[in-house]
């Protein structure tokens, strides 16, 4: 298969548009290309699925932190921690809890 990684992912998604991992992978490629709003949109969609995709929630929070959107990052992390715990993904929940704690008082707590 020729082309960039993103092109490969997009071709595979054309065949299987519901593949969660491919959609997540596309979001990461978009972020790397500087298309962070589109990337964030995909990640948020994956996080709102009937069974939230935990890595997408974690990555969405990281995107938001990098852009100093701390209140939104906190919300994403709280949702991610809850989803991870409900899915038995204790390691992911712990990583997100650590990131949440590291945010401390950064940002405006009134936005939470």
C-alpha positions in Angstrom: 0.0 0.0 0.0 1.6 3.2 -1.1 1.1 6.7 0.3 1.4 8.3 3.7 0.3 6.7 6.9 -2.7 9.1 6.9 -3.6 8.1 3.4 -3.5 4.5 4.3 -5.7 5.0 7.3 -8.2 7.0 5.2 -8.3 4.2 2.6 -8.9 1.6 5.4 -11.6 3.8 6.9 -13.3 4.0 3.6 -13.7 0.2 3.8 -14.6 0.1 7.5 -15.8 3.6 8.7 -16.8 2.2 12.1 -13.3 1.0 13.0 -12.6 2.8 16.3 -8.9 2.2 16.3 -8.6 3.6 12.7 -10.6 6.7 13.6 -8.4 7.2 16.7 -5.3 6.7 14.5 -6.6 9.3 12.0 -7.1 11.8 14.8 -3.5 11.3 15.9 -2.3 11.9 12.3 -4.4 15.0 12.0 -3.0 16.3 15.3 0.5 15.7 13.9 -0.4 17.7 10.8 -1.6 20.6 12.9 -5.3 20.0 12.3 -6.0 19.9 16.0 -9.6 21.0 16.0 -10.6 18.2 13.6 -8.5 15.8 15.6 -10.2 16.9 18.8 -13.6 16.5 17.2 -12.9 12.9 16.3 -11.5 12.1 19.7 -14.6 13.7 21.4 -16.9 11.7 19.2 -15.1 8.5 20.1 -15.3 9.4 23.8 -19.1 9.9 23.5 -19.8 6.5 22.0 -22.0 4.0 23.7 -18.8 2.4 24.9 -16.4 5.3 25.2 -13.0 4.7 23.8 -10.8 5.5 26.8 -7.6 6.3 24.9 -9.5 9.0 22.9 -10.7 10.6 26.1 -7.2 10.7 27.5 -5.8 12.1 24.2 -8.5 14.7 24.0 -7.6 15.9 27.5 -3.9 16.1 26.5 -4.8 18.1 23.4 -6.8 20.5 25.5 -4.0 20.9 28.1 -1.5 21.7 25.3 -3.9 24.5 24.3 -4.4 25.8 27.8 -8.1 24.8 27.8 -7.7 23.5 31.3 -11.4 23.5 32.4 -12.3 21.4 29.4 -9.3 19.1 29.9 -10.5 18.5 33.5 -13.9 17.6 32.3 -12.5 15.2 29.7 -10.2 13.6 32.3 -13.1 13.1 34.7 -15.2 11.5 32.0 -12.2 9.4 31.0 -11.5 8.2 34.5 -15.1 7.2 35.0 -15.2 5.4 31.6 -11.8 3.6 32.3 -13.0 2.4 35.7 -16.3 1.2 34.4 -14.4 -0.8 31.7 -11.9 -2.2 34.2 -9.0 -0.2 32.7 -7.4 0.7 36.0 -4.0 1.7 34.5 -5.6 4.2 32.1 -7.7 5.6 35.0 -4.6 6.0 37.1 -2.8 7.8 34.3 -5.6 10.2 33.7 -6.0 10.8 37.5 -2.3 11.7 37.6 -2.7 14.1 34.8 -5.8 15.6 36.4 -3.9 16.0 39.7 -1.0 17.6 37.9 -3.3 20.4 36.6 -3.8 21.5 40.2 -5.1 25.0 40.4 -4.1 25.8 36.8 -6.9 27.6 34.9 -10.0 29.0 36.3 -11.8 26.6 38.7 -15.0 28.5 38.1 -15.1 27.0 34.7 -15.3 23.5 36.1 
